[in-house]
Amino acid sequence: MDFEALKRLGLAYMNIDCEKSYESYNETNNNHIINIYLKKDEKTCCPNCGSNNVISRGSIKRTLQFANTAENNITLIWQRKRFICKNCNHFFQENNPFVESKKRITVQKDIKILQTLKDINTNYTFVAKAFDVSPTYVIDLFDRKVDISRGPLTQVICVDEVYASKLTKHKFCFILYSPQLHKILDVLDSRRKDALEKYFDKIPKEERNKVQYFSMDLYDNYRLIARKYFPNAKVCADSFHVIKNLMECFRKIRIRVMKRYEKLKSENSNYYWLYKKYWKILHKDQSKLSHKIIKIKKSNMHLSFRQIIDYMLSLDDTLKLAYELKEEYLNFNSSAKLNTCEAWLDEIIYKFQTSQITEYIPFWKLLKNWRVEIINSFNQINGYRISNGPIERANRDIKTILRLSFGSSNFPRMRNRIMWAMNDDSAILYTRKSSTNKRKFKARGPYKKNE
């Protein structure tokens, strides 16, 4: 077996005896088998007394599980030499470059198992089947070799939550994210104010003072935490959540108007049908509407989306005003700059407040309550407006991990799995942890088996 073949298999150890080593295939189970022999080390000495006066006493066969970049399951059959020290009569074996003490699975296979767990679309059971090991082994390996600490705070941080009621005793987990590093800094088991205060109290004040922008959704506890623990940071409200509230208010107005024409269905009225069929284009941003002409079979007309909207708005003055206000805020959100947004926002708040549309009352109150944070969100870093967009994309991947965990309730392990899969710079521990993240439960008492 030549050295190039060993290099291709990921076994390019300089002390492998290429003349004696060979590979074969078991056609019955399609198993790749490599028989390995190591050259005798001239510096072999007795681990008991340190003497070099040692002689060979045969070998023992060890069967190991190996993996490389191309294959997950390779069998290594290693003829491990035994020696005896003529000085103290101590028996010992040659050094083991393949596996840790008292293990059959090689370090290379362990590393590939952990690398496979970086895929968000897999879980411990899937990985165990792929590598022909037990799920318990994969979990134990992950617990002992992956333990990720909190990342340092950056100039801009984003906070959000993800629903995980089965994972912790609280409904939501707290996510701390750095959009500049594109990595999750930490995951907490609760977003409650007392839990966040306890957490940020442990972070040095000097590190917290370096944060200049704190991006968040419209959860008031986050704003209280930001003002208390990040005095130098500008709190920024995520524009997506503001628009989400606006569209919910507009939806209620549209439904109210639509129900007004519901009784006319029996009279073959097109009004209710139009509101029912083309409601989506009312919610769409006007600047993104297509100019395509479509045929409306019910009335045998050919109209563009813009003409359909104009027709629906002409039927009701309240809906027309609500639509114009909605479009003005969307235009403000996409076009305003930091030096123009304050006066423009005040004008919009006044228009919503004086519109006398009941459904818009919660929204203009929201704009007043979060006025400063909305203005702060127009600050830019590296040419991009500050928002929670990056953390929302990360949350999508976190939800995939949680969904494939099938109700896992071990938070420390799930926290490490999320940060291991989401962060490219996560490192494997050089030494194994002395304990795992397995929880201690109360021992089950005596019971009777069902006959």
Phi, psi and omega in degrees: 000120185278166184293327179296323177294320177295321179295320178296325180277355182082025181238039185279059174273134186291340184263012176282134179277100185293330182291324182271331184285146179205163179236155180210171180231133174267105185292340181295311181245013178055044183260132178270121184242133177236121177265121188246136171232138178257146175289150178288129178280123181295339181266016180298128180224161182288126178289347182273312183242350179083008182283145176270359182276076182236152178228157183285146176228051177081203182207163175237147182270129176240129178258121185239156176258127186231158176211149174227192185293334184264328185232143179271331186231105176233136179264123175258124174251110187248122175274096186273121183289146174246145181229158172231138179273122180286348181276316183236005180059032180268127177273139175206168182246161180292158182301146184255107180270000189260314188229163172284166183301135176064031178231155178251345182264130185287162179297323180298321179290321176301316181296319180292325176299314180293322178295325178294329179289353174286345177284122182289344184265025178224173175216183186296322182292316178299317180294320180299319179293323181293328184253007176058044173230175181275152175302326178298321179295317180297316180296315180296319178298315181296317181297322186274338184250352180234116177212097190262128180270172180297141176277154179292145179291146181246181182300322178239131175231148176242143177233146178198179179228160176226139183287124181206067186292329181279342184280325181225175177283350176257161184284329188234141171264148181262131181245127176249123191227145175250110178290339179284321179267350183055049181213155175277125181277325179191161176229127179248157183275002181205150174252011180296151185298316181295323178292320179291321178297318178297324181288310184287340174298331183278345179275130182304143182298323180299323179288320180292328181290345179282344181286126182256335181223135182235101183266139187205169170274200187263032177274118191296329180298327178295321179294320178296319179295318181297316181293328183279318189254350180230072186295335182267000185262143172271125181278127184242128177274132181292128185294329181299318182289329176294314180294326178300318177294321178299313183293329177293319177295318179294324178300318179296322178295315180299317180294321179298316179292320181297319181292337178296329181261004183295325182291343182272003181300322181293339180266016178062041179278139178274350187295306181299320181297320179296313180295328182283321186274322188248033181293331184295325182287339174291329181275343183283147177299129185301325182290345182256008180288141178281150177268011182294138177269129180240157179263128176260102188295326185298324180247003178055049179235156175244112185226155172273167178299323180297319179291324177296317179297315180301321180293316180294322181288332180290345182278340184211124182290324180296315179296323179297315179295317179298320179294317180296320178293319178299315180293326179293320179291321178298321177294319176299317183295325183267338188248337185293151175245170184299325183276351181242349190289328185295308180294321180296317180296319178299322178295319179294318178302317180297318181294318178295320184292324183267004181286340181059029174265117187300318184294339181271357180300312178300328184286314181291334173292322176297317179298322178293317183293324184250025184303310183297317182292325177293318178297318180298332183291349179276359171294149182237144173235122181056036176084002181242139178290143181287128179203177177266015180304313180299318182287332176293322176293321177294322179298326178299318179289324177297319179297326176295317178298316180295320181295320181281352176279348175053054173083024177300140182240013179264098186292314180304320179291318180293323177300313179296322181295317180298312182289328177293318183282328188269335184255126182289335185266012178293135186246151176278139178294136179291319177250148180287143175293151181286343181219164178253181178269016178292136182270152179265120178253164176292134182297141179286135181280184179295149180209163179256133178285145176287128181270000000 
